[in-house]
Amino acid sequence: MESPNHRSLGHEIRLELLSQQLTVTQLADDIGVSRQTIYNWINGKNRPRWTHLVALSESLAMPMHRLIGAPTSWGEPCQVF
């Protein structure tokens, strides 16, 4: 199993959708993108722009470091885009 710092962006989005019982449509509407865009992020076909990362973080009430795989403290690995 992946450690929390090595999870992909798509994996994190998928977990939060399930956890919060949200649909892809609800998330897409909330941040102003299409459902297909969300599916592409989840499946790793492309990455969101910075403004969409901020919107995802706010909409899902998720810390940015979890979305982008940044270290939560010094010495932890960081996911490379």
C-alpha positions as CSV (number, residue, x, y, z in Angstrom):
1,M,0.0,0.0,0.0
2,E,1.2,3.5,-0.8
3,S,2.3,5.7,2.1
4,P,0.3,9.0,2.4
5,N,3.2,11.0,1.0
6,H,3.3,8.9,-2.2
7,R,-0.3,8.8,-3.1
8,S,-1.2,10.3,-6.5
9,L,-3.3,13.3,-6.9
10,G,-6.0,11.2,-8.5
11,H,-5.9,8.8,-5.6
12,E,-6.3,11.6,-3.1
13,I,-9.3,13.1,-5.0
14,R,-10.9,9.7,-5.2
15,L,-10.5,9.1,-1.5
16,E,-12.0,12.4,-0.6
17,L,-15.0,12.0,-3.0
18,L,-15.8,8.7,-1.3
19,S,-15.1,10.0,2.2
20,Q,-17.4,13.0,1.7
21,Q,-19.9,11.1,-0.4
22,L,-19.6,13.5,-3.2
23,T,-20.0,12.8,-6.9
24,V,-17.6,13.8,-9.6
25,T,-20.4,16.0,-11.0
26,Q,-20.8,17.8,-7.7
27,L,-17.0,18.5,-7.4
28,A,-16.8,19.6,-11.0
29,D,-19.7,22.0,-10.6
30,D,-18.2,23.4,-7.3
31,I,-14.9,24.2,-8.9
32,G,-16.1,25.2,-12.3
33,V,-14.7,22.4,-14.5
34,S,-16.2,19.6,-16.5
35,R,-16.7,16.0,-15.2
36,Q,-14.3,14.8,-17.8
37,T,-11.6,17.1,-16.4
38,I,-12.1,15.6,-13.0
39,Y,-11.9,12.1,-14.4
40,N,-8.7,13.0,-16.3
41,W,-7.1,14.2,-13.0
42,I,-8.3,11.1,-11.2
43,N,-6.9,8.8,-13.9
44,G,-3.6,10.8,-14.3
45,K,-4.2,11.8,-17.9
46,N,-3.4,15.4,-17.0
47,R,-2.9,17.7,-14.0
48,P,-4.9,20.6,-12.8
49,R,-3.6,24.2,-13.1
50,W,-2.6,25.9,-9.9
51,T,-5.9,27.8,-9.6
52,H,-7.8,24.4,-9.9
53,L,-5.5,22.9,-7.2
54,V,-6.5,25.7,-4.9
55,A,-10.2,25.2,-5.7
56,L,-9.8,21.5,-5.1
57,S,-8.2,22.1,-1.8
58,E,-10.9,24.5,-0.7
59,S,-13.8,22.4,-2.1
60,L,-12.6,19.2,-0.5
61,A,-11.4,21.0,2.7
62,M,-8.1,19.3,2.1
63,P,-4.6,20.6,2.9
64,M,-2.7,21.5,-0.3
65,H,0.3,19.4,0.8
66,R,-1.9,16.3,0.6
67,L,-3.1,17.1,-2.9
68,I,0.4,17.7,-4.4
69,G,2.3,15.2,-2.3
70,A,4.5,17.8,-0.6
71,P,6.3,16.9,2.5
72,T,4.5,17.6,5.8
73,S,7.8,18.0,7.6
74,W,11.5,18.2,6.7
75,G,13.0,15.0,5.6
76,E,9.9,13.5,4.1
77,P,9.8,12.7,0.4
78,C,7.9,14.9,-2.0
79,Q,6.0,13.6,-5.1
80,V,7.4,14.9,-8.3
81,F,5.0,16.1,-11.0
